[in-house]
Amino acid sequence: MTSDNRTVTVEAGARLHLGFIDPLGGSGRRYGSLGVAIRRPFFSLTAERMKRGVSVKGPSGQRVRNLVRIYKRYFEYTGGLRVTVHEEIPEHIGLGSGTQMSLALGTAFATLLEQEVNIQELAKTTGRGEVSGVGTATFEKGGFVIDGGIPVPTEDKDAKVAEGYVPSLLFHHEVPKDWVFIVALPNIPRGFSGTAEEQAFSRMSPAQAEESNEIGRLVLMQLLPALVEDDIIGFGRALTTIQRLVGDCFAQAQGGRFANPVIATCITAMLEAGAYGAGQSSWGPACYGLSRGSTAVMAIKQAISRVLDATSGGTIITTQANNYGARVITSP
C-alpha cells in the first residue's frame, strides 16, 4: 500500500499544433496531425492521497475536480485525494491545455497508486486525442511528432473508429535545441472547443485531393528531412506552406485562412521580420514564428509587439522545444 504522505508532481509543457495532412480523409484516414512540444507555458500539479474527500487548490479547480471524479471511477479508488495546481496553460487558445491537464492528473493518480501509466488509456478515459494525437504524443515523448489520423469508416473498419480511438504515433524526433518558437497570444476571441469545434469541422471547405497530396509531399520530402538535418530554413519554408494549405481547407469554418485578421497580421509581421516559418496553432488565437539566435528572435518579438499594440494587445512567449515530454517527480 502506498504511504499517504507520498506526493507526485507532474509538469507538462504546452504544444503547438502545426496542421493536418489530410483534413477530410480522402486518403482513407482523416486528419494526421503535426505538432511540437514546447517548454512554456506549462501545466504543473502535485497530488497526494488522503483518507477521504477531494481537495483542489489553485487555478482550474473545477476542471480538475471533474477529472478526479473520472479517474476515481477508472482506477476504482475510494480514498481521498489532495491536488494543488501550481501552473496552468490558458484554455482554448490553441496550446493543448485540456490534454496536458488530463494526462498530468492521470499520471499522478496512477503513480500514487503504483499502477502502470498507460497514456493511451488515460486519453481514452477522459476523451482526449479523438481528433489529434499530438497532445498525447508530446506529453509522453516531447519533440516533434506526427500521428496517423483516424480511419475513415468502412464496412470492415467500423470497429477501428469506435469512440475513444486515439491516433497512433508515426514519427517522433527531437527538435534542435537552438530553434526558438516565438508565440503570440493576441487578446481576441478564443478558439473553438467542444460542440463549437464539431460544428466547425462540419463546415470545412472541401479539400481537393491535390491539396492533401501536396501537404503529404511537403511533410515527407521537405519538412522531415529538414528537421533531421537541422535545416531550419527548409523546415520553416515547408511549415509556412503547409500552414497556408491547411488554413485554406479550414477557411469556411474559421472565416479565412487564419481564424482572425490579427492572427494573419501577426504571421505576416513575423515572416517579414525574418522568421523562418510561421503559422496558427490549432484554432488559435495562438500563432508562432520559428527562429534562432537572440538578435533574430528580438526582431521578431518587436514586430509582433507593434502589431499587438496597434490592434488587440496580448502576450508574447519565447520558448524552445521540450524534447523529453512530461516530468514526473515523486517524493519522498
Secondary structure, DSSP 8 states (H G I E B T S, - for coil): ---TT-EEEEEEEEEEEEEEEETT-TTSEEEEEEEEEEEEEEEEEEEEEESS-EEEESSSHHHHHHHHHHHHHHHT--SEEEEEEEE---TTSSS-HHHHHHHHHHHHHHHHTT----HHHHHHHTT-SSS--HHHHHHHH-SEEEE--EE---TTTGGGGSTT----EEEEE---TT-EEEEEEESS-----HHHHHHHHHT-----HHHHHHHHHHIIIIIHHHHHTT-HHHHHHHHHHHHHHHHHHTHHHHTSSSSSHHHHHHHHHHHHTT-SEEEE-TTSS-EEEEE-SHHHHHHHHHHHHHHHHHTT-EEEEEEEB-SS--EEEEE-
